[in-house]
Amino acid sequence: MKIITDNAVYVQKNDIAYLNSADFAIPISVFMKVFGKGITIIDDSNRYDFVKFEDESDREFFKGLDWIIDYNEVKNLSEEQIVGLLNNIGDAQQKVVITFNSMSEEERRAHSDMVTQCELLEFKFYSLRDILWFKQGHISMKLPEGIDYPDGYSQEKDILKLIKTLFNKKKK
């Protein structure tokens, strides 16, 4: 997920890790900011953390990646609207799969970018699902300072989830 403001773009480490693992061309300034200090581990403990990019070229780079969900576009959508978007992404992915599978082997080689397109749609689907789960209180994310939480979101859900987790660990 990315959050675009007037002066910065905040991008979740999960998106940056996917960008790196998928062998996309990444500006050196982005790579160095995230991975330039030695070994960088992105796992369940920090995947939803945000990295702030203020350089104009970095901001433009992330603005152009439409497969990274823009928080400001979805933060106040209803659950039904988000599910509708999820269905649209699934339908788009299915169309790509059907088209690709109907091609000859030679056509598939010529259109190998369709595989990447399908993978990006899948990543976008899961990112949007994460936003839905965030709004429902199933996962927690700390938004950057100055960024509004979605309408109807209550950080109390996060606190209750933490308390339940702590009590469940003590019972074991």
C-alpha positions as CSV (number, residue, x, y, z in Angstrom):
1,M,0.0,0.0,0.0
2,K,1.2,3.5,-0.7
3,I,0.0,6.8,0.8
4,I,0.6,9.8,-1.4
5,T,0.8,13.2,0.3
6,D,1.8,16.6,-1.0
7,N,5.4,16.2,0.1
8,A,6.0,12.4,0.3
9,V,5.0,9.0,-0.6
10,Y,4.8,6.3,2.1
11,V,5.2,2.8,0.9
12,Q,4.8,-0.4,2.9
13,K,7.8,-2.6,3.1
14,N,5.7,-5.5,1.8
15,D,5.3,-3.7,-1.5
16,I,9.0,-2.8,-1.7
17,A,10.0,-6.5,-1.0
18,Y,7.7,-7.6,-3.8
19,L,9.1,-5.0,-6.1
20,N,12.6,-6.3,-5.3
21,S,11.8,-10.0,-5.5
22,A,10.0,-9.6,-8.9
23,D,13.1,-8.2,-10.5
24,F,11.6,-4.9,-11.5
25,A,13.9,-1.9,-12.2
26,I,14.1,0.0,-9.0
27,P,15.7,3.5,-8.7
28,I,19.0,3.2,-6.9
29,S,17.8,5.9,-4.4
30,V,14.8,3.6,-3.4
31,F,16.9,0.5,-3.2
32,M,19.6,2.3,-1.0
33,K,17.0,3.7,1.3
34,V,15.5,0.3,2.0
35,F,18.3,-2.2,1.5
36,G,21.5,0.0,1.6
37,K,22.3,-0.5,5.3
38,G,23.2,-4.2,5.1
39,I,20.9,-7.1,5.5
40,T,17.2,-6.1,5.5
41,I,14.7,-8.6,6.6
42,I,11.0,-8.0,5.8
43,D,8.7,-10.4,7.6
44,D,5.4,-10.5,9.5
45,S,6.8,-8.3,12.2
46,N,7.4,-5.3,9.8
47,R,5.7,-6.0,6.5
48,Y,3.1,-3.3,7.1
49,D,5.6,-0.7,8.2
50,F,6.0,2.3,5.9
51,V,9.1,3.8,4.4
52,K,8.9,7.6,3.6
53,F,10.2,8.8,0.2
54,E,10.5,12.5,-0.2
55,D,12.6,12.8,-3.4
56,E,10.5,13.9,-6.3
57,S,11.8,11.2,-8.7
58,D,11.1,8.5,-6.0
59,R,7.6,9.9,-5.5
60,E,6.9,9.9,-9.2
61,F,8.2,6.3,-9.5
62,F,5.8,5.0,-6.9
63,K,2.9,7.1,-8.2
64,G,3.3,5.3,-11.5
65,L,3.0,1.8,-10.0
66,D,-0.8,1.2,-10.3
67,W,-0.5,-2.3,-8.9
68,I,0.3,-0.9,-5.4
69,I,-2.9,0.0,-3.7
70,D,-3.3,3.8,-3.0
71,Y,-4.6,4.1,0.5
72,N,-6.3,7.4,-0.2
73,E,-8.4,5.8,-2.9
74,V,-9.8,3.0,-0.8
75,K,-9.6,4.1,2.9
76,N,-13.2,5.2,3.1
77,L,-14.8,2.6,0.9
78,S,-17.4,0.3,2.4
79,E,-16.7,-3.4,2.8
80,E,-19.1,-4.1,-0.1
81,Q,-17.2,-1.6,-2.3
82,I,-13.9,-3.2,-1.5
83,V,-15.3,-6.7,-2.1
84,G,-16.5,-5.3,-5.5
85,L,-13.0,-4.1,-6.3
86,L,-11.6,-7.5,-5.2
87,N,-14.1,-9.2,-7.6
88,N,-13.0,-6.9,-10.4
89,I,-9.4,-7.7,-9.9
90,G,-10.2,-11.4,-9.8
91,D,-12.2,-11.1,-13.1
92,A,-9.3,-9.2,-14.7
93,Q,-6.9,-11.8,-13.7
94,Q,-9.2,-14.6,-15.0
95,K,-9.4,-12.9,-18.4
96,V,-5.7,-12.7,-18.6
97,V,-5.4,-16.4,-17.7
98,I,-8.0,-17.5,-20.2
99,T,-6.5,-15.4,-23.0
100,F,-3.0,-16.7,-22.2
101,N,-4.1,-20.3,-22.0
102,S,-5.8,-20.1,-25.4
103,M,-2.6,-19.0,-27.1
104,S,-0.2,-21.3,-28.9
105,E,3.2,-22.0,-27.3
106,E,4.8,-19.5,-29.7
107,E,2.2,-16.8,-28.8
108,R,2.8,-17.4,-25.1
109,R,6.5,-16.8,-25.5
110,A,5.7,-13.6,-27.3
111,H,3.3,-12.5,-24.6
112,S,5.2,-13.6,-21.5
113,D,4.4,-10.2,-20.0
114,M,0.9,-11.6,-19.4
115,V,2.3,-13.8,-16.7
116,T,3.7,-10.8,-14.9
117,Q,0.4,-9.0,-15.4
118,C,-1.4,-11.9,-13.7
119,E,1.1,-11.9,-10.8
120,L,0.7,-8.2,-10.3
121,L,-3.1,-8.5,-10.2
122,E,-2.7,-11.3,-7.6
123,F,-0.5,-9.1,-5.5
124,K,-2.9,-6.2,-5.8
125,F,-5.7,-8.5,-4.8
126,Y,-4.0,-9.6,-1.6
127,S,-3.0,-6.0,-0.8
128,L,-6.6,-4.9,-1.1
129,R,-7.7,-7.8,1.1
130,D,-5.2,-6.7,3.7
131,I,-6.8,-3.2,3.7
132,L,-10.2,-4.8,4.2
133,W,-8.8,-6.9,7.1
134,F,-7.2,-3.8,8.6
135,K,-10.5,-2.0,8.5
136,Q,-12.2,-5.0,10.1
137,G,-9.6,-5.1,12.8
138,H,-8.1,-8.5,11.9
139,I,-4.6,-7.1,11.2
140,S,-3.0,-3.9,12.6
141,M,-1.0,-1.3,10.9
142,K,0.5,1.9,12.2
143,L,-0.1,4.6,9.7
144,P,2.4,7.4,9.3
145,E,2.0,10.4,11.5
146,G,-0.6,12.8,10.1
147,I,-2.4,10.2,8.1
148,D,-6.0,9.7,8.9
149,Y,-7.4,6.3,9.7
150,P,-10.4,5.1,7.7
151,D,-13.9,6.3,8.6
152,G,-15.3,4.1,11.3
153,Y,-12.0,2.6,12.2
154,S,-11.2,2.3,15.8
155,Q,-7.8,1.7,17.2
156,E,-9.6,0.0,20.1
157,K,-9.9,-3.0,17.9
158,D,-6.1,-3.3,17.7
159,I,-5.9,-3.0,21.5
160,L,-8.6,-5.6,22.0
161,K,-6.8,-7.9,19.6
162,L,-3.5,-7.4,21.5
163,I,-5.2,-8.2,24.8
164,K,-6.8,-11.4,23.4
165,T,-3.4,-12.5,22.0
166,L,-1.7,-11.9,25.4
167,F,-4.4,-13.8,27.3
168,N,-4.3,-16.7,24.9
169,K,-0.5,-17.0,25.2
170,K,-0.8,-17.2,29.0
171,K,-3.3,-20.0,28.8
172,K,-1.0,-22.2,26.9
